[in-house]
Amino acid sequence: MIQYSIRRILASIPVILGVLLVTFILARVIPGDPCRAILGEKATADACERFNEEKGLNEPLPTQLAIFIGDLAQGDLGNSLRFKRPILDILLERLPLTLELSLAAVTIAVAVGIPLGIISSTRRNSPVDVITMIFANIGVSMPVFWLGLMLAYLFALVLQDTPLALPPTGRLSAGVRPTPFYEVYEWSIGEEGVRNVLARFVANMFIFNSFLARDWEVAWDAIKHMILPSVALSTIPMAIIARMTRSSMLEVLERDYIRTARAKGAGRRRVVLKHAFRNALLPIVTIAGLQLGLVLSGAILTETVFNLAGVGRALFEAITARDFPIIQGFVIVISVGFVFLNLLVDLSYAYLDPRIRLD
């Protein structure tokens, strides 16, 4: 398995470089001038010339690409054209929210989609099966931004005076301030070093940080703010997982060893959960693992609708402002995360099915 992991990691390097090259080219061929997008439409030619020279944008494209790859090899993602801040600092602020939102959405999708798929497969062609698949098809077809707006309207306006009311925007209510967990435990955290970067990253995941700091008021407030966006973002992966679970379970339930288990007197629940579901897990795990990466694309719309300052919204703003370093830095981090998730999914095969030998 170690040899397999090394081969997969080495094979992923050209993929990441290809994504980087495509992103680098597309960011520069789209219409718009970074100078006037950042300094304003009335920026003079002299001001734009100084801006481009200061930011290195007047260099030939191959030179700019070589400089970026050289900095990336040293762990430097560069500085934002707009904010004049390191990309890593912006990532530490924005990525925790997107990761928290994505994990919550995938958790909801798996927790709801798999049981719905199992129930639908065990009651094939019944009214339950038909209704479940109708809702699954609607979930796949429903735009995230439309569902987000409808959820915000329903729970923030229609139900605002009821116990079911939920906040439509933001991460925390006004006046609520999370205390970093390392301050609670009086840890000394600096600005540099892997340990310090990880500590700040975890502290920016407000829900997880609040549990570590045992601040239940902030934790509950953060959870309430995360419910609507995570539900909106989970709809499409939930429907996909439900349909995949149903399809995989139906295939396994027709196998000979399932009929043998039933003939030997095994109970219905034991047959479904132990014999059928365990052998139907491989495609379900594959699709569930991929959804965690794919929800990042839906996070752009979700974060915009619910006014969340995450990676998706930052990418949208960076594309609008032609902030090339943020676009490149964020895309490369997301690409590495996606490749890592695929590797974890592949490695899980050997654990779920001992017949598979990855080496």
LUMPAVO-702912 format. One record per residue (C-alpha): x negated, y negated, z negated; residue in three letters; residue number from 1. Coordinates in pm, whole numbers, always signed. Layout:
     xx     yy     zz marza loba
      X      Y      Z   ALA  NUM
...
//
This chain:
     xx     yy     zz marza loba
     +0     +0     +0   MET    1
   -292   -235    -66   ILE    2
   -421   -184   +288   GLN    3
    -73   -245   +426   TYR    4
    -41   -569   +225   SER    5
   -377   -694   +351   ILE    6
   -283   -615   +711   ARG    7
    +48   -798   +676   ARG    8
   -120  -1103   +521   ILE    9
   -383  -1115   +797   LEU   10
   -114  -1072  +1064   ALA   11
    +80  -1362   +909   SER   12
   -202  -1612   +961   ILE   13
   -144  -1650  +1340   PRO   14
   +230  -1687  +1271   VAL   15
   +170  -1971  +1024   ILE   16
    -77  -2139  +1259   LEU   17
   +175  -2109  +1542   GLY   18
   +446  -2269  +1329   VAL   19
   +204  -2545  +1236   LEU   20
   +113  -2611  +1600   LEU   21
   +477  -2622  +1714   VAL   22
   +571  -2851  +1425   THR   23
   +273  -3078  +1495   PHE   24
   +371  -3114  +1862   ILE   25
   +746  -3154  +1808   LEU   26
   +697  -3418  +1539   ALA   27
   +506  -3632  +1788   ARG   28
   +712  -3582  +2102   VAL   29
  +1045  -3685  +1948   ILE   30
  +1138  -4045  +2032   PRO   31
  +1040  -4315  +1785   GLY   32
   +738  -4503  +1657   ASP   33
   +620  -4428  +1299   PRO   34
   +501  -4786  +1262   CYS   35
   +838  -4945  +1340   ARG   36
  +1027  -4671  +1157   ALA   37
   +833  -4753   +837   ILE   38
   +746  -5124   +875   LEU   39
  +1070  -5220  +1050   GLY   40
  +1178  -5300  +1402   GLU   41
  +1029  -5652  +1382   LYS   42
   +674  -5529  +1317   ALA   43
   +427  -5701  +1547   THR   44
   +193  -5523  +1785   ALA   45
   -107  -5627  +1573   ASP   46
    +58  -5490  +1258   ALA   47
   +134  -5161  +1432   CYS   48
   -221  -5138  +1563   GLU   49
   -362  -5184  +1211   ARG   50
   -107  -4934  +1076   PHE   51
   -196  -4669  +1334   ASN   52
   -568  -4721  +1278   GLU   53
   -530  -4697   +901   GLU   54
   -322  -4376   +922   LYS   55
   -534  -4220  +1199   GLY   56
   -243  -4216  +1444   LEU   57
   -447  -4381  +1719   ASN   58
   -674  -4076  +1742   GLU   59
   -619  -3821  +2024   PRO   60
   -372  -3547  +1932   LEU   61
   -636  -3268  +1931   PRO   62
   -844  -3476  +1689   THR   63
   -544  -3534  +1462   GLN   64
   -466  -3161  +1465   LEU   65
   -827  -3069  +1387   ALA   66
   -836  -3317  +1097   ILE   67
   -511  -3179   +953   PHE   68
   -623  -2814   +979   ILE   69
   -958  -2904   +821   GLY   70
   -786  -3079   +530   ASP   71
   -539  -2792   +495   LEU   72
   -826  -2543   +471   ALA   73
   -947  -2741   +168   GLN   74
   -601  -2740     +7   GLY   75
   -525  -3101   +103   ASP   76
   -184  -3155   +263   LEU   77
   -254  -3523   +322   GLY   78
    -70  -3838   +216   ASN   79
   +275  -3965   +309   SER   80
   +285  -4252   +558   LEU   81
   +579  -4413   +378   ARG   82
   +507  -4352    +12   PHE   83
   +127  -4349    +33   LYS   84
   +126  -4057   -209   ARG   85
    -22  -3707   -181   PRO   86
   +214  -3456    -22   ILE   87
   +143  -3214   -307   LEU   88
   +285  -3459   -562   ASP   89
   +601  -3502   -354   ILE   90
   +631  -3123   -322   LEU   91
   +605  -3083   -699   LEU   92
   +900  -3321   -732   GLU   93
  +1117  -3193   -447   ARG   94
  +1048  -2820   -409   LEU   95
  +1165  -2712   -759   PRO   96
  +1516  -2842   -691   LEU   97
  +1539  -2667   -354   THR   98
  +1402  -2344   -500   LEU   99
  +1646  -2362   -790   GLU  100
  +1935  -2428   -549   LEU  101
  +1827  -2147   -314   SER  102
  +1788  -1893   -595   LEU  103
  +2129  -1986   -737   ALA  104
  +2292  -1957   -393   ALA  105
  +2133  -1619   -315   VAL  106
  +2222  -1491   -664   THR  107
  +2586  -1582   -608   ILE  108
  +2577  -1433   -258   ALA  109
  +2433  -1102   -381   VAL  110
  +2650  -1082   -694   ALA  111
  +2968  -1134   -491   VAL  112
  +2876  -1001   -146   GLY  113
  +2751   -655   -248   ILE  114
  +3056   -562   -464   PRO  115
  +3290   -689   -190   LEU  116
  +3107   -479    +68   GLY  117
  +3122   -168   -152   ILE  118
  +3492   -213   -226   ILE  119
  +3566   -274   +142   SER  120
  +3373    +38   +253   SER  121
  +3544   +268     +1   THR  122
  +3887   +143   +114   ARG  123
  +3829   +146   +487   ARG  124
  +4113     +3   +699   ASN  125
  +4317    -74   +388   SER  126
  +4466   -421   +319   PRO  127
  +4175   -485    +81   VAL  128
  +3925   -406   +357   ASP  129
  +4104   -625   +610   VAL  130
  +4136   -923   +373   ILE  131
  +3772   -894   +264   THR  132
  +3644   -890   +621   MET  133
  +3870  -1182   +718   ILE  134
  +3722  -1390   +438   PHE  135
  +3372  -1273   +537   ALA  136
  +3428  -1387   +896   ASN  137
  +3564  -1721   +774   ILE  138
  +3261  -1758   +546   GLY  139
  +3018  -1701   +832   VAL  140
  +3201  -1953  +1052   SER  141
  +3253  -2226   +791   MET  142
  +3013  -2525   +822   PRO  143
  +2820  -2589   +501   VAL  144
  +2864  -2966   +514   PHE  145
  +3244  -2936   +556   TRP  146
  +3276  -2687   +271   LEU  147
  +3056  -2907    +50   GLY  148
  +3276  -3209   +112   LEU  149
  +3593  -3009    +44   MET  150
  +3454  -2867   -281   LEU  151
  +3345  -3214   -396   ALA  152
  +3688  -3355   -312   TYR  153
  +3872  -3074   -491   LEU  154
  +3668  -3045   -811   PHE  155
  +3560  -3407   -850   ALA  156
  +3877  -3591   -744   LEU  157
  +4180  -3363   -743   VAL  158
  +4079  -3182  -1065   LEU  159
  +3890  -3470  -1230   GLN  160
  +4119  -3481  -1538   ASP  161
  +4117  -3106  -1596   THR  162
  +3866  -2868  -1759   PRO  163
  +3777  -2745  -1408   LEU  164
  +3629  -3081  -1304   ALA  165
  +3270  -3065  -1181   LEU  166
  +3023  -3342  -1088   PRO  167
  +2995  -3394   -710   PRO  168
  +2645  -3544   -690   THR  169
  +2307  -3554   -862   GLY  170
  +2118  -3310  -1082   ARG  171
  +2202  -3453  -1426   LEU  172
  +2457  -3689  -1575   SER  173
  +2363  -4049  -1646   ALA  174
  +2165  -4077  -1970   GLY  175
  +2065  -3708  -1979   VAL  176
  +1689  -3665  -1973   ARG  177
  +1517  -3324  -1975   PRO  178
  +1215  -3277  -2198   THR  179
   +933  -3080  -2028   PRO  180
   +884  -2747  -2200   PHE  181
   +512  -2810  -2246   TYR  182
   +589  -3120  -2454   GLU  183
   +820  -2918  -2676   VAL  184
   +540  -2669  -2744   TYR  185
   +282  -2951  -2759   GLU  186
    +69  -2817  -2476   TRP  187
   -190  -3046  -2326   SER  188
   -121  -3088  -1953   ILE  189
   -345  -3289  -1723   GLY  190
   -305  -3398  -1361   GLU  191
   -523  -3134  -1193   GLU  192
   -580  -2759  -1209   GLY  193
   -360  -2465  -1112   VAL  194
   -224  -2423  -1465   ARG  195
   -122  -2787  -1489   ASN  196
    +34  -2791  -1142   VAL  197
   +240  -2481  -1224   LEU  198
   +351  -2633  -1554   ALA  199
   +474  -2949  -1384   ARG  200
   +641  -2743  -1113   PHE  201
   +835  -2535  -1369   VAL  202
   +925  -2849  -1566   ALA  203
  +1092  -2992  -1254   ASN  204
  +1322  -2687  -1238   MET  205
  +1565  -2843  -1483   PHE  206
  +1772  -2532  -1560   ILE  207
  +1474  -2302  -1616   PHE  208
  +1284  -2574  -1803   ASN  209
  +1582  -2636  -2034   SER  210
  +1601  -2269  -2125   PHE  211
  +1228  -2264  -2202   LEU  212
  +1265  -2583  -2409   ALA  213
  +1584  -2446  -2570   ARG  214
  +1768  -2765  -2480   ASP  215
  +2115  -2620  -2426   TRP  216
  +2288  -2954  -2365   GLU  217
  +2062  -3036  -2070   VAL  218
  +2083  -2675  -1948   ALA  219
  +2464  -2680  -1936   TRP  220
  +2468  -3023  -1770   ASP  221
  +2219  -2906  -1504   ALA  222
  +2421  -2588  -1444   ILE  223
  +2743  -2787  -1395   LYS  224
  +2572  -3007  -1136   HIS  225
  +2436  -2700   -956   MET  226
  +2765  -2508   -926   ILE  227
  +2921  -2689   -628   LEU  228
  +2609  -2710   -406   PRO  229
  +2507  -2351   -480   SER  230
  +2857  -2220   -403   VAL  231
  +2866  -2417    -78   ALA  232
  +2522  -2291    +22   LEU  233
  +2601  -1929    -76   SER  234
  +2908  -1889   +146   THR  235
  +2733  -1786   +468   ILE  236
  +2477  -1546   +309   PRO  237
  +2755  -1402    +91   MET  238
  +2961  -1317   +399   ALA  239
  +2660  -1171   +581   ILE  240
  +2561   -956   +282   ILE  241
  +2920   -832   +239   ALA  242
  +2942   -728   +604   ARG  243
  +2599   -561   +597   MET  244
  +2684   -375   +275   THR  245
  +3010   -249   +421   ARG  246
  +2842   -134   +743   SER  247
  +2556    +39   +562   SER  248
  +2787   +206   +311   MET  249
  +3022   +334   +581   LEU  250
  +2730   +497   +758   GLU  251
  +2601   +665   +441   VAL  252
  +2946   +780   +324   LEU  253
  +2970   +997   +638   GLU  254
  +2651  +1189   +557   ARG  255
  +2654  +1558   +467   ASP  256
  +2501  +1512   +121   TYR  257
  +2792  +1281    +25   ILE  258
  +3042  +1553   +119   ARG  259
  +2830  +1804    -76   THR  260
  +2831  +1581   -384   ALA  261
  +3208  +1551   -365   ARG  262
  +3247  +1926   -315   ALA  263
  +3037  +1988   -628   LYS  264
  +3284  +1783   -830   GLY  265
  +3092  +1457   -872   ALA  266
  +3315  +1167   -973   GLY  267
  +3409   +894   -727   ARG  268
  +3205   +627   -904   ARG  269
  +2898   +851   -925   ARG  270
  +2921   +938   -556   VAL  271
  +2957   +575   -449   VAL  272
  +2700   +413   -678   LEU  273
  +2435   +681   -726   LYS  274
  +2443   +879   -404   HIS  275
  +2576   +639   -142   ALA  276
  +2473   +291   -259   PHE  277
  +2114   +384   -344   ARG  278
  +2063   +530     +2   ASN  279
  +2228   +228   +168   ALA  280
  +2001    -24     -6   LEU  281
  +1728    -68   +256   LEU  282
  +1923   -280   +509   PRO  283
  +2097   -463   +224   ILE  284
  +1765   -558    +63   VAL  285
  +1630   -666   +401   THR  286
  +1920   -900   +474   ILE  287
  +1932  -1032   +115   ALA  288
  +1560  -1111   +119   GLY  289
  +1588  -1291   +451   LEU  290
  +1881  -1499   +323   GLN  291
  +1660  -1659    +57   LEU  292
  +1445  -1796   +334   GLY  293
  +1735  -1887   +562   LEU  294
  +1923  -2086   +296   VAL  295
  +1640  -2340   +315   LEU  296
  +1778  -2447   +653   SER  297
  +2123  -2496   +500   GLY  298
  +1969  -2685   +210   ALA  299
  +1917  -2990   +434   ILE  300
  +2291  -3042   +476   LEU  301
  +2378  -2931   +123   THR  302
  +2130  -3166    -43   GLU  303
  +2248  -3454   +175   THR  304
  +2617  -3395    +95   VAL  305
  +2558  -3361   -280   PHE  306
  +2289  -3633   -298   ASN  307
  +2015  -3400   -421   LEU  308
  +1652  -3504   -383   ALA  309
  +1510  -3174   -262   GLY  310
  +1291  -3050    +21   VAL  311
  +1577  -3045   +273   GLY  312
  +1670  -3406   +218   ARG  313
  +1303  -3509   +211   ALA  314
  +1251  -3340   +550   LEU  315
  +1554  -3517   +694   PHE  316
  +1427  -3854   +569   GLU  317
  +1074  -3778   +693   ALA  318
  +1200  -3692  +1042   ILE  319
  +1404  -4012  +1048   THR  320
  +1101  -4219   +939   ALA  321
   +857  -4022  +1158   ARG  322
   +652  -3940   +848   ASP  323
   +439  -3672  +1016   PHE  324
   +234  -3560   +710   PRO  325
   +548  -3480   +506   ILE  326
   +702  -3287   +797   ILE  327
   +384  -3084   +851   GLN  328
   +314  -3024   +482   GLY  329
   +667  -2918   +393   PHE  330
   +705  -2693   +697   VAL  331
   +377  -2513   +628   ILE  332
   +478  -2450   +264   VAL  333
   +821  -2321   +370   ILE  334
   +659  -2099   +635   SER  335
   +420  -1947   +382   VAL  336
   +710  -1885   +144   GLY  337
   +913  -1717   +418   PHE  338
   +621  -1490   +512   VAL  339
   +569  -1403   +145   PHE  340
   +937  -1310   +106   LEU  341
   +918  -1082   +411   ASN  342
   +613   -914   +262   LEU  343
   +794   -854    -68   LEU  344
  +1091   -706   +118   VAL  345
   +866   -469   +312   ASP  346
   +681   -362     -2   LEU  347
  +1010   -291   -177   SER  348
  +1090    -23    +81   TYR  349
   +838   +222    -67   ALA  350
   +992   +177   -411   TYR  351
  +1353   +210   -295   LEU  352
  +1285   +504    -62   ASP  353
   +988   +727   -163   PRO  354
   +999   +888   +183   ARG  355
   +850   +567   +322   ILE  356
   +471   +545   +303   ARG  357
   +350   +199   +399   LEU  358
    -15   +303   +427   ASP  359
//
